[in-house]
Amino acid sequence: MRLVAWHAFPALITLEIAGNAVLAGWALLADLRKRSAMSTTFWTVVLLVVLLVAVQAAAGIVLAVGGSRPQAPLHFLYGILVAVGASLQFGMRPTGRLRRTMLRDLASSGREPRALALLCLTQAALLARAYTTGAFGR
């Protein structure tokens, strides 16, 4: 399979978008149930989705360095924003550096599920937008 096919593989993109949408719903339900922190299973799924994003981002970086260009240059902006979102998701995990340094009070305040729901929903929207700018040029 060619590298461009990996980067634009519809099943991979669908898994990433659906995974983030499911995670957002999961976190929203946890927030509505007044849970203060997310389960280990939730964080395992987050890591799997982040891994998929990392594979696709790596393919995109290699393509860009090799001279390939998307139909719309805006695709690069969405790619960067998706990478930042994935880094935030990875950093917010229970043993993550971001949680230890900046978000210490998030779990104890009971706002962890709400913050994660917003982050995962935003990530799903960014992934969908990155796909449309790369595939269709709009």
HELIX and SHEET records of a PDB file:
HELIX    1   1 LEU A    3  HIS A    7  1                                   5    
HELIX    2   2 PRO A   10  LEU A   32  1                                  23    
HELIX    3   3 THR A   40  VAL A   65  1                                  26    
HELIX    4   4 LEU A   74  GLY A   91  1                                  18    
HELIX    5   5 ARG A   97  THR A  101  1                                   5    
HELIX    6   6 ARG A  104  SER A  109  1                                   6    
HELIX    7   7 GLU A  112  ALA A  135  1                                  24    
END                                                                             
